[in-house]
């Protein structure tokens, strides 16, 4: 391995995927255990939430403890606040309150590690990278899954989940200065061959839930295809795709938190050799360039 003086900047791009995004915690656990520092993070949706909590100073173990606590039905229910189907099923204010309890009035400048999250502006049909201002507001925007949470209206923008255009923001992490880029795509094959019961537990007739499920699955297909194209362009040194069962869906997989986190650990451990090789290779290139620049 390279010495710390020569260590390239390691960046993480953490993808969206609802409950499946808890696998990011397992990845962070392995990187911490192996002494591989994370110098910057970019995230979308659940990946953005975890990126910001980690950048604020929480350890992977603390994130895991929080996830296992919060993903119980008893703890998740208070985060829901029905919007009477105006722009989404939930208003999301309880989520903001929860984030502010954990992060206070933290801004991106206050984070211990540089971080950014991705949202999409419905007014301008464009991707928006959020890396300044209140962290809680930015996270609320990046998790605003269309139809689930109401959009965030701010500064002339109407923001929804960044996964609509960039579900694994590897390009964002690269622009932030990542020399070694580790991208984590937790989306994968979802549904297990059947449509999820979208909105189950909410007083909606079954035909409406089925219709919403078809619309939601169609959105997931588009998100995954766009993500594949953008990952090819960003060319991360390491791409992790945790092996999460397809029946663990973004909306109804929170009861499987422990299993999803473990899948992230397995994926990261299997790629440790690749990660170390990427760090060493780029460190050697940096040293060669440095030596060339001072050669007579």
Buried (B, 14 or more C-beta within 10 A) or exposed (E): EBEEEBBBBBBBBBBBBBBBBBBBBBBBBBBBBEEBEBBBBBBBBBBBBBBBBBBBEBEBEEBBEBBBEBBEEEBEEEBBBEBEEEBBBBBBBBBBEBBBEBBEEBBBEBBEBBBBBBBBBBEEEEBBBBBEEBBBBBBBBBBBBBBBBBBBEBEEBBBBBBBBBBBBBBBBBBBBEBBBBBBBBBBBEBBEEEBBBBBEEEEBEEEEBBBBBEBBBEBBEEBBEBBEEBBEEBEBBBBBBBEBBEBBBBBBBBEBBBBBBBBBBBBBBEBBEBBBBBBBBBBEEBBEEEEEEEEE
